[in-house]
Amino acid sequence: MSLASPHALEWRQTGEPVLYEEALETMQTRVAAIQTNQADELIWLLEHPPLYTAGTSAKESDLIDAADLPVYQTGRGGQFTYHGPGQRVAYVMLDLTKRGKDIRAFVQALEQWVIDTLTLLHIKGERRDGRVGIWVETPFGDEKIAAIGVRVSKWISYHGIAINVAPNLSHFSGIIPCGLSQFGVTSLEKLGINLTLAELDTLLKITWNQNPLLAIR
């Protein structure tokens, strides 16, 4: 197998929903290849079929009613979240040795990536102390628009972010998202923004290249 390019980053977009098991296997394989310099870093933009995932801090009591949706245990940080069509998932497989080996700074950079992207849509995304993800003020109070959960193996990251573009928000009622029952969940569609996933991808690439930590080569 040929060695990875010295400064390459691959962007991959998958049109059809990807099974969670397939995505996890693909990420793990890619992470191992990046670790041995056999593959380039990868940003993978995709959707999943409707499902729930449980992070390392998930509490069983926060799974209210899975109905017929599958539930996957995953090694990423965080608690329960929902994935499904209409939600843009971005899995980020990056070499953090190039980025200071600072996981906190890396997570903050991912948060800023989402915030900067929402800014291009005239939406004010914000961090909240003690709450993971990105939040917006709405007439219904604070609501979450993006989830963040990462895992790091030998300084290579995987998992990533999920932005609610136009998912079925009713599926969030089957869980307590991130263990916070007092807050709601929103989407670009609910905020009156009609955007395709491909259009969001274009914005994500723009703001990625403007982020001094993430865009390092």
N, C-alpha and C positions, 0 to 999 in steps of 0.2 A: 504494500500500500504506500502511495506517495505521501510525503510529509505535507502538513498543512502550510498554507501560504503565510509568510511572516506577519502580515498585518491585515488579514482578511476577516470579514464578518459576513456570514450568509444570512439573508432574509428569506424566509420561506413562508408562503401563504398556501393553506390547504382549504379548498372550497367546500368539500363535503364534511359533515361532522365526523370527528375522529373518536373512535372508542377509547375510553380512558386507559384500558390496559395497553392498547397499542401505543398511545402517547407516552405512557410511563416507560415502556420498554424502549421506545425510540430515544427518549431523553437519557435514560441510563446508558444506552449504547454510545450516544454522542458524547456524554460527559467523559466516559472512559477513553474515547478516542481523542478528545481535547487534552486530557491529562497526559497522554503519550505523544502529543504533537502530531497525531494522525488525522486530525480534522480541524476545520476552522470553527470559531465561535458561531453560535446560531441564535437568531431570533425567529421563533416559530409562531406564526399567527394562525389561529384556528378556532373552531367551535367544537363543542362536545354535544352529543345527544343529552337529553335531560338526565341529570344524576346529581348525587350529593357526594362531597368528599369531606373527610374528617382529618384535620391536622393533628399535630402532636399534642396540642392542648385541648382537644375536643372532649366535652363531657357527654356521656351517654344520655343524660337528661335533656340535652339540647336538641336531640333528634326527636321531634314531636310526633311526626307522622310521615314516614317515607313513602306511604302509599305504594305504588308499584315501581317507584324509582330505585335504581341500585344505589348502594352506599359503598364507598371505597375508603379504606384506610390508606393514608398517604404519609410520607415522611416529611412533608413540608411543615413549616411553622404555621401557627394559627389554629382555628377551631373549625366548626362546620361552615361550609359554603355550598352554594348551588351553582352548577354549570349547565348551560343549555343553549339551544339555537337563539341567535340574536344577541349573544354575549361574546365580545371579542376577548379571547384568551391569548395572552402573549407569554410564551415560555422562553426564558432567557438563559442560555447556556454560555456563560462567560468565564473567562480566566481572571479571577480576582487578584492573582499575583501582579497583574498589570495595574490594578486599581487600589493598591495600598493594603491589601489583606484586611480591610476594615468592613466587616459585615454590616454594622450599623450605618456607616456612610453609604454603603451600597443600597440598603433598603431605602434610605432617605432619597437617594438618587432616583430610584424607581418611583417613589411617591411623587417626586418633583416632575418626573417624566409625565405622569398622569395629569398632574396639576397644569403643567404647561400646555398639554394637549387640550384640556378642557378650556383653557384660556382662549385658545384659537376659536373656540365655539361660543365665546362670551359667557362661559359658565365659571363661577368662582369655586373651584375645588379646594378643600382645606384639610389639613391634619387636625386631629383632636387628641389631646393628652389622654392617654389610657385607652384609646380606641384605635385599632388597626384599620388601615384602609384610607380611602379618600371620601370626604363628606361634602354635602352641599346643603345650604339652608333653603328650605322650601316652605310653602304655606302650612305644611303638616309638621314642621319642625326639622331638626337635623335628619337627613336621610343619606344612606350610604350608596355611592354610585360606582365604587371600584374596590375590589378586594386585592390584597397583596399577601403572598405567602411564598417563601423561598426555602430551599435547602442547599447546603454547600457540602461538597465532597472533595476533599483534598484541594480546596480553594477553587473548585469549579462549581458555579451556581447552576441550579435548575429550578423548575416550577417558575412562578413569576406573578403576573397580574391578570385581573379579569375586569373588564369595563362593561357595564350594562348599557348596551345600545338600545335594543328593543326585545329583551327576553320576556318570557311569560313570568311576570313578577309574582303571580299567585303561588308559584312553586317555592318561593322563599318562605311561605307560611308553614312548610313542613319541618322547618328547623328554626332554631334561634341563631340567626347569622352572627358569627363571631361571639356568641354568648351574650349578646346585648338585646334583650327583649324589648327595651323601652324605645328603640329607634327603628325607623322604617328603612325601606330600600327603595331607590329610585332608578331611573334610567334616562338616557337622552330623550327617548320617545316620550316619556312621562313629563319631561321638562319642555316639551314642545319642539325638540330638535329632531328632524327627520334626516337620518344619515345612514348610508350603507356601511357595511363593514369595510369594504374596499376604500371608501372615502376616509373612514377613520384610520385605516392603515397608512394612507398617505400622510396624514397629520402626525401619526406616531413616528414615522421616519423623519419628518422634519424636526420634531422636537427632540428626538434621540440625538441627532447630529448637533443640536445646540446644547446638549448636556455635557459639561466638561469631564465628568467622571465616566459616564457610560460610553461616550464616543471615543475614548482612548483606544489607540491602536498599538 
